[in-house]
Amino acid sequence: MALSVLIMLLSIATLSGFKYEIEQKISDVQGHFIIDSGKNIESGEPFPISDTDVKTLNEIANVPGVTRVIPSASKACIIKSNEELEGLLAKGIESSSHAYFQKSYRVKRLSKTRNSEWCWVSQTTAKRLHIDTGDLLTVVFFVNDENGTNRPRARRLLVSGVYATGIDKVDAQMVIVDHQMLTTFMPIGNTYTQVEIWKDSKVDIQVLRRKILQLLPSAYVRLNTLQEYNRLIFDWLAILNTNVVIILVLMALVAITGMCTTLLILIIERTGNIGLLMALGARSKDISRLFVVQSLIITFGGVIAGNILTAVGVWGQNTFRWMTLNQEVYFIPYVTLKLGFWDWVWVDAVAVTVIAISLWLPARYIRKIDLIKAISFK
């Protein structure tokens, strides 16, 4: 019983913690909402939005519940080292946002640079291209000239930092550059491609979404939630719910089977006592209730023991991080267990209720005991 409760609680704690950590990591990097052009298609180069619209969207920062609004630009590029080349998406960030993105992107080995000719590459890209901080990269953008012809234009950028978010969509596809440098390759008056919005953790995302929709300046821009913008990741997380449900059902069956077996053993071991009670006039119904109560006492003991083991396991994992993960696959380096008060109550209450109901079935075995045989039972 204790092991069943332990596994059920740990399953819920693992799923809750896993989903929370991934959502928190993605929101730190991309925000809870992203406003971009309605013309964008998946895996395509982002279309720019007008600077006038971006100026209007900056007013979203005044909406209650919004903590940060950061406009940025993204443009497809090719980066080339001395040995390799790679097609990536360059994201231009303004100087006022450098400190936040340095923290959220977990930039390491950061070196100072005095001008806008710099870039941050991911640890994944650095390994592929065999580069490190202090190296120079050639970054090539394709820009339309006066005749509408798409022509390449290159810049030499200093690698001033290496970051590692753990999110493959970011690490494998993005290089961070200065927005001032990137605007020279963007259309005049359209130097941004998205506006990222962060919210307070206490604010409901759907309520805030309706407020932001009312402030959109035109039908040419769209509002995406974190879940909509990263649909594949969150669909994968939703599938994990099924695994937890299966574990909960299996562990519940194990607990029910174990307690029913325990009850039958108690009845068989005390068959002689049951016969004596029957001879003294006790009803089978009262004797059955007695054994069910005794089994429930054992059940409560198992639930309490399972809760204690779970508390120790959650504290130990969150403190010492015994269970680690492959960050390239699971986005996070270790499992964080997260278990709310109502998770404990729900599991304990359901476990005790279901077992209490199921115990009445084996308790009916007492009615089939023959009085004469029971008295002589040894």
N, C-alpha and C positions, 0 to 999 in steps of 0.2 A: 504494500500500500504506500509506504513512504517513497519507494523508488518510482512508482507510477506518478505520484504527485510531483516528485522532483523533476522527472522527465517532462511532464506536461508544463510545469512552470518555466523550466529552462527553455523549452521550445518556444513559448510565447515571448520570453525575455530576449532570446536570440533574434527572433524575427523583428520584434519591436525595435531593439537596439540597432539591428542591421539596417532597417528601413530609415530610421531616424538619422543615423550617421551618414548614409548616402545622400539623403535629401538635404541634410545640413551642409555637406561638402559641396554639392552641386549649387545650392542657393548662395553659398559664400562666393562662388566663382562667377555665377551668371545672374544672380538676383532671383527674386520670387516671381517677377513679371518681366517680359521682354517685349518691347514695342518695336516693330520693324515694318518694312514695306510689305504691302499686300501682294506684291508681284513676286515675292521670293518663292522659290521652289526648293525642295529638299536636295541637299548636296550641290546646289548651285551657288554661284557668286552672289552675295547679297546686293540688292538694289539700294541705292542711296535714298535718303529722305531729305527734304529741304531743311535748310538751317532755320527757316521761319517756323516750321512745325516743331523742330527740336526746341526752339526757344519757348514755344507754348507748352511743350511737354515738360519742360523744367519746372513749371508751376505745380506739377503733381507733387513735388516735394512738400508743398503746403497742406496736402491732404492729411487729415489725422490718421495715424497708423503707418504712414510712409516714413521710413528712417533715412533713405538715401536714394538719390536719382543720379545716375552717371550715364551720359551719352558717350558713345564710342563709334568707331568705324572699322569695318572689315573689308578686306580686298584680297582676292586671289593673287598669289605670287609664286615664283620659283626661287628657292634659295640654293646657293651653290657654295660648297667649301672647296678646298684644294683637291679633294678626292671624289666627292659625291655631290649629287643634286637631288632636290626633293620639292614636290609641289605642295604648298601649304596655304593657309589662310592667315594673312597678316592682320592683327587686331591693333588698331591705334588707340592709345589711351592718353588722356590729357595729363599734364604735369600735376594738376591738383589731385588726381586720383592715384598717383604712383604709389603712395604709402599704403593705400587700401589694397590695391592689386598685388603689391609685393607680399603682403601678409596672406591674402586669400589664395594666391597662386603658389605659396610656399617657396618663394624665390631664395635660392641658396647661392653662395659664392658670388654675391653681388659686388661689382666694382663700379666706382664712380666715373661719370662721364660729364663733360661740361656742355655738350651740345645735343642736338636731337638725333645724331647719327649713331644710334645704339639699338639693340634688340635683346630680348630675352627669349631663349629657346628652351624647349622642354628637355628633361633628362633623356626621354626616349629619342628625340631628334638628335641630341648631342651624341648619343651612342651610335646612331645610324650614320651620322656625317663625320664622326671622329673629330669633334670640336669641343672646345671648353672656353671658359671666360678668358677674355683677352684676345681671342682669335677674331679675324675679319671674315665676314660673309658677304657674298654678292647676292643682292636681292633684286629680282627682276619683276617689274609690273608691266602690264599691257594697258596702254592708254590710247584712246582715239584722238587722232590729230585733227587739224582743221578740215580735212577732206573726209573724215569719218573712217580713216584707215586705222586698224588696230596695230600699234607699234610698241615694241618692247622698250622700256626705260629702266636703267639699272642704278642701284646705289650700293656703296660699300658701307656696311654697318659693323660696328664693334659689338661683339657678344659680351654684354655687361652683366649677364645673370643667367642662371640655369634654374628652371622651376620644375616642380613635380606635384601636380594636383592629384594624381591617381585616377583621373577620369580620362579614359582612352579617347573620348571624343574631343577633348581639349589637348591632351598631351601629344597625340599622334598627328594632329591637324593644324595646330596653331602656333604662330610666332608672334610675340608681343613687340610692338614698335611704338615710337612716339607719334602722337596724333598730328603734331605740327609737320613732321616729315611726310606722313601719309597723305595729308591734304593736298600736297603738290601733285598727286596722282589721281585726285578725285575731281569730279565736275565742279565748276565754280558755283557756289551757293548750295551745294549738296555734299557737304563734307562729313556727314554722319550716316550710318546704316542702321543703328539700333540705339535704343535707350533702355538701360537696365534699371530695374526698380527693386528695392529691398523694403520689406515690411517688418513691423514689430511682431514678435512671436505671439503676442496675446490677441492679435487682430485676426478675425476670420478671413480667409483668403477670398471666399466668394463674395462677401460683403464689400471688401475693398475692391474687388474686381469690378463690381457694378459702379462704384464711385469713379474709378479711373476711366471706364468706358465713356462716361459722360463728358470727360475732358479731352477726348481724342479730337484733334483739330480737323480731320478729314477722313473720308472713306478710303484713302490711299494707304493708310497705316492700319496695322492690326495689333491686337493685344493677345499675347500668349502667356499662359501661366507656366510655372516651372515644369509641371507635369505634361502639359501639351507640347512644350518645346523639346522635351526629352522623353517622348512617348515610348520608345523602345526600352529604355531603362526602367521606367515605371510599370510598363506591361510585364516585364520580367519579374519585378518585385511583387506584382499582383499574383503571379503564378506561384510564388513561394507560399502564399496563404493556403493554397491547396495542400501543400506538403505538411504544414502545421496541423491542418484539420485532420489529415490522415493519422498523424502521430497522436493527436489527442484522442481520436476514436480508438486506436489500437491500445493505448495506455489505459483508457477507461475500461475496455474489455478485459485487459489483464487484471486491473484492480477488482472488477466485478467477479471474474472467475476465481481470483485468489480468495476473496472474502466469502464467496459462496462455498468454496471448498473448505475453508476454515470453519464455517458454520456446520457443515456436514460432519466434519471431524469431531467438533465439540459435541454434536448430538450422539454420534456413535460411541464416543468415549464415555458418555454419561447415560447410556441406554438403561442401565440398572436404576439410576436415580429417577429417570423419567418414569419407569414402571412403578417405582415406589410412590411417586407423586400422584400417578393415576390411581393407584390403589387407595390413596388417602382422599380421593375425590377431586383432584385438580383437573381442570379441563385442558384439552389439547391446545385450545386457543391461547390460554394463559401461559402454558409451558412454551409455546412457540414464541410468544412475545418476550418471554424471559431470555431465550437464546438470541433473539434478534437484538435485544438491548445489549447483551454481552458482546455480540459481534460489532455493534455500533461503537461501543467503548474502544474496542480494538481499532476500528476504523478511525475514530477521532485521534487516537494515539499515533496512527500511521500518518494522518494528515499533518499533525503538529510536527512530527519528526521530518516529514517531507518539506514543510515550510522552513524549518531550521536549516536543513541541508541546502535548500535553495538559497536562503539568505547568505550562508557561508560561501556558496559557489558564486553568486553574483558579486559579492564583495571581493572575493579572491580574484576573479577574472578582471573586474574593473580596476583593481589595484595592481596586480602583478602581470596581467595580460598573458595568461598561460596559452590560450588558443590564438594562433596567428593565422593570417590569410595571405594568399598571393594577391598583392595589391593590383597587379596588372589585370587580374581576372575579376576580382570582387570590389575594386575601387578603394578599399580600406585595408590597412595593414594588420588590423586585429579586430576581434569581435568585442563589441561593447554590449553588455547585457542591460536592458532597460525594462523594468517591471513596475507598473503602476499599482496603486492600492487596490483599485477595483479589479485588476487582473488576479490578485491573490484571492479576493472575496469570491469572484466568479468561479474560479477553478475549485476552491474549497467547497463552496456551497453546492455546486453541481455534482462534484464527486460524492459528497456525503448523501445528497438527495437520491441520486441514481442508485447508489449502493444500498441505501435503506429500502428502496422500493424492490430492488432485485433480491434482497435477502428473504423476502416473504415466500418466495417460490421454494427454496430448499427447506425452509422452516415447516412447510406443509408435510414434509416427510414424517414428522412426529405423529401425524394422524394415522399413519399406516403401521405404526409400531403395535405389535400384539402385547397386551398387558401381561399374560402369563410368561411369554418368552422374555419380555423385558425384565421382569422380576428375577428370573433365573439367569440373566445375562451376566457374564463375568469378563 
